[in-house]
């Protein structure tokens, strides 16, 4: 058993709440910019005083509507400024915010609203309102449904016109660090989503220790970030809080508008999941190949990786420095410009990034700080620091957190970030929490310096018929790094050998067809049978097999004619594959691998 602890760098008093920072700042620095809000093609500044006034007005309306301290209020929306406004208004009214992914089905909405006992829902679009109305008759506790796009926020403000400031201050003061701030429902790769009880203290202490302690170099004066991941996810939510706590300028975007928004907002750091970085790399590679510059890009990529590795080994030699300088003009500068030109750091979480990709971006001039955590750990449990970076790991514990590797290899976490428990689920709470330690279900290792590596999922270890234990995650990560691969799932539990299901990336297939003389009208179903595509996929599998023993290597594969999607129920909103659903829906394809 190995354990590594990092003492808290920022102590949080028992009286602390999430509403302290915005109101304190409004009093001390009323003109300081808290956020930039998209207005047409321009960004308008929101000052600390303006933000506090908007939050107060909505909190008054919630109070007038009968929302009491401790009541739950659901937010069903994409990432936008109004989400942050409503989050803080709910907390200021003494209530508990409950996020719902914008892509949720009526059945999922019904479960979260019903299980949380929410009294009100803010729903973004007309379609969202229709989904809520579809299940409202089965939710007797749901008293209010307000449409964000339908003027619902203004309606709530008007309700509170007669409420005094003293009432809001009393509500704010009724909460403390131990009180519930939010219920975040796990995305549910298996079974019903569980409501994670995250307190004010969890969010305040974790954000202050992670940003002011672990990655203080990122949160310098003048820093800003553009959030585009779903705010229903704990990762984006923690960063939202960290920006308010740390004086970082916050902007909001989404995937469809991301590139133009990056160019106009020009953030200094980003957060994303590994799939975003894979897409950036693969897209740049495909574009270079289509322009006849594939060899240049390949050489630039190898140089960037070598340069980053040399930084770890001491310092790059003169020859490598010269090559790096040339490619900075030809390639790297254009990649940095694509994300606004000012990004020097990016934080990655949610899945394994891959060592090669980490070195590539660092060599380009964007250092990716890979971290690890779960909803139950208020996002980060560990993270790489700018001054203590070990590419290929997920870093050391953040300040205020202890990490232990149990005898069976499971990663255990204890500290300021660990949830209070699971809502309405005492059995799950007892199973996951033991003597303050949260059992993550992930397998990992700690080196002598306390850097954590995640090696797989405890419950996702495949055991072949010969008794060989195989962790699917490392194999899947390597295969997914190929530009043509969208998703993959390694199978073989109880079977004679390991196989894999693979889906193709439709975005990458367009340029690939042009480069390889294929008809532009070829469908995914046709391409999966194309000898050149098959050769590409077999090459990706061969590369992945280099990382494992013969007994663990992939022997057979099938390329599917469809992708795994959230709409089909194969992916969670945070882009994790639902293994049990995929295995059920593609049972015939899996069986054919072993009987064909």
C-alpha positions in Angstrom: 0.0 0.0 0.0 1.4 3.4 -0.9 0.0 6.8 0.2 0.8 10.4 -0.6 -0.6 13.5 1.0 -0.3 17.3 0.3 -1.3 19.6 3.1 -4.0 22.3 2.4 -2.4 25.6 1.2 -5.7 27.5 1.7 -7.7 27.0 4.9 -11.4 27.6 4.6 -13.4 28.6 7.6 -16.6 26.7 8.7 -18.7 29.7 7.8 -17.5 29.9 4.2 -20.0 29.7 1.3 -19.9 30.1 -2.4 -21.6 33.5 -2.2 -18.7 35.1 -0.2 -16.4 35.7 -3.2 -18.8 37.6 -5.6 -20.3 39.8 -2.9 -16.9 40.6 -1.2 -15.4 41.5 -4.6 -18.4 43.6 -5.5 -17.8 45.6 -2.3 -14.0 45.9 -2.6 -13.5 46.0 -6.4 -16.9 47.0 -7.9 -15.4 47.8 -11.3 -13.3 44.6 -11.7 -14.4 42.4 -14.6 -15.9 39.1 -13.6 -17.0 37.9 -17.0 -17.4 38.8 -20.6 -20.8 38.1 -22.1 -21.4 37.4 -25.8 -23.5 40.0 -27.4 -23.8 39.4 -31.2 -20.2 39.1 -32.4 -18.8 41.2 -29.5 -18.0 40.5 -25.8 -19.3 42.9 -23.2 -17.8 43.1 -19.8 -19.7 42.3 -16.6 -18.3 44.0 -13.6 -18.2 42.6 -10.0 -20.9 45.1 -9.0 -23.1 44.3 -12.0 -22.8 40.5 -11.4 -23.7 40.8 -7.7 -26.7 43.0 -8.5 -28.0 40.6 -11.1 -27.5 37.6 -8.7 -29.3 39.5 -6.0 -32.3 40.4 -8.2 -32.8 36.8 -9.2 -32.3 35.5 -5.7 -35.0 37.9 -4.5 -37.4 36.5 -7.2 -36.7 32.9 -6.1 -37.4 33.9 -2.5 -40.7 35.5 -3.6 -41.6 32.4 -5.5 -41.4 30.3 -2.3 -38.0 28.8 -2.7 -36.7 28.1 0.8 -33.3 27.5 2.2 -32.2 24.0 1.2 -34.8 23.6 -1.6 -33.5 22.2 -4.9 -33.6 24.1 -8.2 -32.7 22.4 -11.4 -30.8 24.0 -14.3 -31.3 22.4 -17.7 -29.2 24.3 -20.2 -26.1 24.4 -22.3 -23.1 26.4 -21.1 -23.9 30.1 -21.2 -23.6 33.2 -19.0 -27.1 32.7 -17.6 -26.1 29.3 -16.1 -23.5 31.0 -13.9 -25.9 33.8 -13.0 -28.6 31.2 -12.0 -26.1 29.0 -10.1 -25.1 31.9 -7.9 -28.6 33.2 -7.5 -29.8 29.8 -6.3 -26.9 29.7 -3.7 -27.6 33.3 -2.7 -31.3 32.4 -2.0 -29.9 29.6 0.3 -31.1 26.9 -2.1 -29.3 23.9 -3.8 -28.7 23.9 -7.6 -29.1 20.6 -9.5 -27.6 20.6 -13.0 -29.2 18.6 -15.9 -27.4 18.0 -19.1 -29.0 19.8 -22.1 -29.1 16.6 -24.0 -31.1 14.7 -21.4 -34.2 12.7 -22.3 -37.5 13.3 -20.6 -37.0 10.1 -18.7 -33.6 11.3 -17.4 -35.1 14.7 -16.5 -37.9 13.0 -14.6 -35.4 10.9 -12.6 -33.2 13.9 -11.6 -36.1 16.3 -10.8 -38.0 13.5 -9.0 -35.1 12.0 -7.0 -33.8 15.4 -6.0 -37.3 16.6 -5.0 -36.7 19.8 -6.9 -39.3 22.6 -6.5 -38.3 24.5 -9.6 -36.6 24.1 -13.0 -35.0 26.6 -15.3 -35.1 25.1 -18.8 -33.2 26.8 -21.7 -35.1 26.2 -24.9 -38.6 25.4 -26.1 -37.6 21.8 -26.6 -36.3 21.6 -23.0 -39.5 23.1 -21.7 -41.5 20.5 -23.7 -39.4 17.7 -22.2 -40.1 19.0 -18.7 -43.8 19.4 -19.4 -44.0 15.9 -20.7 -43.1 14.5 -17.3 -44.4 17.3 -15.1 -47.6 15.5 -14.3 -45.6 12.8 -12.5 -43.7 15.3 -10.4 -46.1 16.7 -7.8 -43.3 18.6 -6.0 -42.4 20.6 -9.0 -44.0 24.0 -8.4 -42.3 26.2 -11.1 -40.9 25.8 -14.6 -39.2 28.9 -16.1 -37.9 29.1 -19.7 -34.6 30.9 -20.0 -35.1 31.7 -23.7 -38.8 32.5 -23.0 -38.0 35.4 -20.6 -38.2 33.3 -17.4 -35.3 35.0 -15.7 -36.9 38.4 -16.2 -40.2 36.9 -14.8 -38.3 35.8 -11.7 -36.7 39.2 -11.3 -40.1 40.9 -11.4 -41.4 38.5 -8.7 -38.7 39.8 -6.3 -39.3 43.5 -6.8 -40.8 43.8 -3.3 -38.1 41.8 -1.5 -35.6 43.8 0.5 -31.8 43.3 0.4 -31.9 42.3 4.1 -33.9 39.2 3.2 -31.2 38.1 0.7 -28.5 38.8 3.2 -30.3 36.7 5.8 -30.6 33.8 3.2 -27.0 34.1 2.3 -26.0 34.0 6.0 -28.2 30.9 6.6 -25.7 28.6 4.9 -22.2 27.5 5.9 -19.4 25.3 4.5 -21.0 22.0 5.6 -24.3 22.8 3.9 -25.3 21.2 0.6 -24.6 23.5 -2.4 -25.3 21.2 -5.4 -26.5 17.7 -6.3 -24.6 16.5 -9.3 -25.9 13.3 -10.8 -23.3 10.9 -12.1 -23.6 10.4 -15.8 -24.5 6.8 -15.3 -22.3 4.4 -17.3 -24.1 1.7 -15.4 -27.5 1.9 -13.7 -29.4 4.9 -12.5 -27.4 8.1 -11.9 -26.6 8.8 -8.3 -26.9 12.3 -6.8 -23.5 13.4 -5.4 -23.9 15.7 -2.4 -21.3 18.5 -2.9 -21.2 21.1 -0.2 -20.2 24.7 -0.2 -17.0 23.7 1.6 -16.2 21.1 -1.0 -16.4 23.6 -3.9 -14.8 26.6 -2.1 -11.9 24.6 -0.5 -11.2 22.5 -3.7 -11.2 25.5 -6.0 -9.0 27.7 -3.8 -6.5 24.9 -3.2 -6.5 23.7 -6.8 -6.2 27.1 -8.4 -4.4 29.3 -5.8 -2.3 26.4 -4.5 -1.7 23.8 -7.2 -1.8 25.8 -10.4 -1.2 29.3 -9.2 0.8 30.1 -12.3 -2.3 29.7 -14.5 -4.5 32.1 -12.4 -2.3 35.2 -12.7 -3.5 38.7 -13.0 -5.3 39.2 -16.4 -6.0 35.5 -16.9 -9.2 34.4 -18.6 -10.9 31.2 -19.7 -13.6 30.3 -22.2 -15.8 27.5 -20.9 -17.3 25.3 -23.5 -17.7 21.9 -21.7 -21.1 21.3 -20.2 -21.6 23.2 -17.0 -23.7 20.2 -15.9 -20.4 18.4 -15.6 -18.4 18.7 -12.3 -15.2 19.6 -14.2 -16.6 22.8 -15.8 -18.5 23.6 -12.7 -15.4 23.6 -10.5 -13.6 25.9 -13.0 -16.6 28.2 -13.0 -16.3 28.5 -9.2 -12.5 28.8 -9.4 -12.8 31.8 -11.8 -15.2 33.6 -9.4 -13.0 32.7 -6.4 -9.7 33.6 -8.1 -10.6 36.7 -10.1 -10.3 35.0 -13.5 -12.4 36.5 -16.3 -15.0 34.0 -17.4 -16.5 33.5 -20.9 -19.0 30.9 -22.1 -19.2 29.1 -25.4 -20.2 25.7 -26.9 -18.7 23.4 -29.5 -20.6 24.7 -32.6 -19.3 28.3 -31.9 -16.0 27.4 -30.3 -13.5 28.4 -33.0 -14.8 31.9 -33.7 -15.3 32.5 -30.0 -11.8 31.4 -29.2 -10.5 33.9 -31.8 -12.5 36.8 -30.4 -12.4 36.0 -26.7 -8.7 35.1 -26.7 -8.4 33.2 -23.4 -5.1 32.6 -21.6 -6.0 29.0 -20.5 -8.5 26.3 -21.5 -10.0 23.2 -20.0 -11.1 20.2 -22.1 -11.4 16.5 -22.2 -8.7 14.5 -24.1 -11.0 13.9 -27.1 -10.9 17.7 -27.8 -7.1 17.6 -28.0 -7.1 14.5 -30.1 -9.5 16.3 -32.6 -7.3 19.4 -32.7 -4.2 17.2 -33.5 -6.0 15.0 -36.0 -7.6 18.0 -37.7 -4.3 19.8 -38.1 -2.7 16.6 -39.5 -5.5 16.0 -42.0 -5.5 19.7 -43.1 -1.7 19.5 -43.6 -2.0 16.3 -45.7 -4.8 17.8 -47.8 -2.6 20.8 -48.5 0.3 18.6 -49.5 2.2 19.4 -46.4 1.8 16.1 -44.6 5.6 15.4 -44.4 6.2 18.9 -42.9 3.5 18.4 -40.2 4.9 14.9 -39.4 8.4 16.4 -38.9 7.0 19.3 -36.9 5.1 16.9 -34.6 8.2 14.7 -34.1 10.2 17.8 -33.3 7.6 19.1 -30.8 7.6 15.7 -29.0 11.4 15.5 -29.0 11.6 19.1 -27.7 9.2 18.4 -24.8 11.0 15.2 -23.9 14.3 17.1 -23.9 12.9 19.6 -21.4 12.3 16.7 -19.0 15.8 15.3 -19.6 17.6 18.6 -19.0 17.4 20.9 -22.0 17.2 20.7 -25.8 20.4 20.7 -27.8 21.2 23.5 -30.3 20.1 21.5 -33.3 16.8 20.6 -31.8 16.3 24.2 -30.8 16.9 25.4 -34.3 14.4 22.9 -35.8 11.9 23.9 -33.2 12.3 27.6 -34.0 11.7 26.9 -37.7 8.6 24.8 -37.1 7.3 27.4 -34.6 6.9 29.7 -37.6 5.6 27.1 -40.0 3.3 25.1 -37.8 3.1 25.8 -34.1 2.2 29.4 -34.3 -0.8 28.6 -36.5 -2.0 26.0 -33.9 -1.7 28.5 -31.1 -3.6 31.1 -33.2 -6.4 28.6 -33.7 -7.2 28.8 -30.0 -6.9 32.6 -29.8 -3.1 33.1 -29.7 -2.8 33.6 -25.9 -3.3 30.1 -24.5 -0.2 28.8 -22.7 -1.9 26.3 -20.4 -4.8 23.8 -20.8 -6.2 21.6 -18.1 -7.3 18.1 -19.2 -9.4 15.6 -17.3 -12.1 13.0 -17.7 -10.0 10.3 -19.4 -6.3 9.5 -20.2 -4.7 12.0 -22.5 -1.8 9.9 -23.8 1.9 10.7 -23.2 2.6 11.4 -26.9 -0.2 14.0 -27.2 0.9 15.7 -24.0 4.4 16.1 -25.3 3.2 17.3 -28.7 1.1 20.2 -27.2 3.9 21.1 -24.8 6.3 21.2 -27.6 3.9 23.5 -29.6 3.8 25.9 -26.7 0.6 24.9 -24.9 1.3 22.9 -21.7 -1.5 20.5 -20.9 -1.9 20.0 -17.2 -3.4 16.6 -17.0 -5.4 15.8 -13.9 -7.7 13.2 -12.4 -10.9 13.2 -10.4 -14.6 12.3 -10.3 -17.9 13.9 -9.5 -17.5 12.5 -6.0 -14.2 14.3 -5.6 -15.6 17.7 -6.7 -13.5 17.2 -9.9 -9.8 17.3 -9.1 -8.1 14.8 -6.9 -4.7 15.3 -8.5 -3.2 17.5 -11.2 0.2 18.3 -12.8 1.6 21.6 -11.8 3.4 24.0 -14.2 6.4 23.7 -12.0 6.0 20.0 -11.2 5.0 18.3 -14.4 5.4 14.7 -15.3 3.8 14.0 -18.7 2.1 10.6 -18.8 0.8 10.9 -15.2 -2.2 12.8 -13.7 0.0 14.6 -11.3 0.3 14.8 -7.5 -2.7 15.3 -5.1 -4.0 18.8 -4.9 -3.4 20.6 -1.6 -5.7 19.3 1.1 -6.0 15.8 -0.5 -4.6 12.4 0.4 -4.3 9.6 -2.2 -3.8 6.0 -1.3 -3.4 2.8 -3.4 -5.1 -0.1 -1.8 -3.8 -3.6 -1.7 -5.8 -4.5 -4.8 -4.6 -1.4 -6.7 -7.7 0.7 -6.2 -7.2 4.5 -5.9 -8.7 5.9 -2.6 -9.1 9.6 -2.0 -9.6 11.6 1.2 -9.7 15.3 1.7 -11.4 18.7 1.3 -12.9 17.5 -2.1 -14.7 14.3 -1.1 -18.5 14.4 -1.3 -20.7 14.3 1.8 -22.6 11.2 0.4 -25.1 10.1 -2.2 -28.6 11.6 -2.1 -31.3 9.2 -0.9 -28.9 6.3 -1.2 -27.4 5.3 2.2 -26.3 1.9 0.8 -24.2 3.4 -2.0 -22.7 5.9 0.5 -21.6 3.2 2.9 -20.1 1.2 0.0 -18.1 4.1 -1.4 -17.0 5.9 1.8 -15.0 4.1 4.5 -13.2 6.0 7.3 -13.3 9.2 5.2 -11.7 7.4 2.2 -13.6 7.5 -1.1 -13.2 4.3 -3.1 -12.9 5.5 -6.7 -13.3 2.2 -8.5 -10.2 3.1 -10.6 -6.9 1.3 -10.5 -3.6 3.2 -10.3 -0.1 3.5 -9.0 1.8 6.2 -7.1 5.5 6.7 -7.8 8.0 7.8 -5.1 7.3 11.5 -5.8 3.5 11.0 -5.4 2.6 11.2 -9.1 -0.5 9.2 -9.9 -1.0 7.0 -12.9 -4.4 5.5 -13.7 -4.2 2.1 -15.2 -7.8 1.0 -15.5 -11.2 0.5 -13.9 -11.5 -2.1 -11.1 -14.9 -3.3 -12.5 -13.8 -3.1 -16.1 -10.9 -5.5 -15.9 -11.5 -8.3 -18.4 -10.5 -11.8 -17.4 -10.0 -14.1 -20.4 -10.9 -17.8 -20.4 -7.2 -18.5 -19.7 -7.4 -16.4 -16.5 -5.4 -13.4 -17.9 -6.4 -10.0 -16.5 -6.6 -7.3 -19.2 -7.2 -3.6 -18.6 -9.1 -2.3 -21.7 -8.5 1.4 -21.1 -4.8 1.6 -22.3 -5.5 -0.3 -25.4 -8.6 1.8 -26.2 -6.7 5.1 -25.6 -4.0 4.1 -28.1 -6.4 3.0 -30.8 -8.5 6.1 -30.4 -5.5 8.2 -31.1 -5.7 7.2 -34.8 -7.3 10.0 -36.9 -9.9 7.7 -38.5 -11.1 6.2 -35.2 -13.9 7.8 -33.3 -14.6 5.3 -30.5 -13.6 1.8 -29.6 -14.5 -0.8 -27.0 -12.2 -3.7 -26.1 -14.1 -7.0 -25.3 -13.1 -10.5 -24.3 -14.3 -11.2 -20.7 -14.5 -15.0 -20.4 -13.4 -15.5 -24.0 -10.4 -17.2 -25.4 -8.9 -13.9 -26.7 -9.3 -10.1 -26.7 -11.2 -8.3 -29.5 -12.3 -4.8 -30.2 -15.3 -2.9 -31.7 -14.3 0.2 -33.6 -16.2 3.1 -35.0 -15.0 5.6 -37.7 -14.8 9.4 -37.3 -17.0 10.9 -40.1 -15.3 14.3 -39.8 -11.9 12.7 -40.5 -13.2 10.5 -43.4 -13.9 13.4 -45.7 -10.3 14.6 -46.1 -9.0 11.0 -46.0 -11.2 10.1 -49.0 -9.8 13.0 -51.0 -6.2 12.1 -50.2 -6.7 8.4 -51.0 -8.6 8.8 -54.3 -11.9 7.5 -52.9 -15.2 8.7 -54.2 -16.7 11.5 -52.1 -20.0 9.7 -52.0 -18.7 6.6 -50.2 -20.6 6.0 -47.0 -19.3 4.9 -43.7 -20.8 1.5 -44.3 -18.9 1.2 -47.6 -15.7 2.6 -46.1 -15.6 0.2 -43.2 -15.2 -2.6 -45.8 -12.6 -0.7 -47.9 -9.1 -2.4 -47.9 -7.3 0.8 -47.3 -9.4 1.7 -44.3 -9.0 -1.8 -42.9 -5.3 -1.5 -43.3 -5.3 1.8 -41.4 -7.3 0.3 -38.5 -5.1 -2.8 -38.4 -2.1 -0.6 -38.1 -3.7 1.2 -35.2 -4.4 -2.1 -33.5 -0.8 -3.3 -34.1 0.5 -0.1 -32.6 -1.7 -0.6 -29.5 -0.6 -4.2 -29.2 3.0 -3.1 -28.7 2.0 -1.9 -25.3 0.8 -5.3 -23.9 1.8 -8.9 -23.7 0.8 -11.5 -26.3 -1.9 -12.8 -24.0 -3.4 -9.3 -23.6 -3.1 -8.3 -27.3 -6.1 -7.8 -29.6 -6.6 -10.7 -32.0 -9.8 -9.7 -33.9 -11.7 -6.6 -34.6 -14.9 -5.4 -36.3 -15.4 -1.9 -37.8 -19.0 -0.9 -37.1 -21.2 1.0 -39.6 -22.4 3.5 -37.0 -20.7 5.6 -34.3 -21.4 5.4 -30.6 -23.5 8.4 -29.7 -25.2 10.0 -26.7 -28.5 10.0 -28.6 -28.3 6.3 -29.1 -27.5 5.8 -25.5 -24.0 4.5 -26.1 -22.2 7.5 -24.6 -22.6 9.6 -21.4 -22.9 13.4 -21.8 -19.2 13.6 -20.6 -18.2 11.3 -23.6 -17.6 8.1 -21.7 -18.7 4.9 -23.4 -21.5 3.0 -21.7 -19.9 -0.5 -21.9 -22.9 -2.4 -20.8 -25.2 -0.7 -23.4 -22.8 -1.1 -26.3 -22.2 -4.8 -25.4 -26.0 -5.3 -25.4 -26.7 -3.4 -28.6 -23.8 -5.0 -30.5 -24.0 -8.5 -29.0 -24.3 -10.1 -32.5 -21.2 -8.4 -33.8 -19.3 -9.4 -30.6 -20.5 -13.0 -30.9 -19.4 -13.2 -34.6 -15.8 -12.4 -33.5 -15.7 -15.6 -31.5 -17.8 -17.9 -33.7 -17.1 -16.6 -37.2 
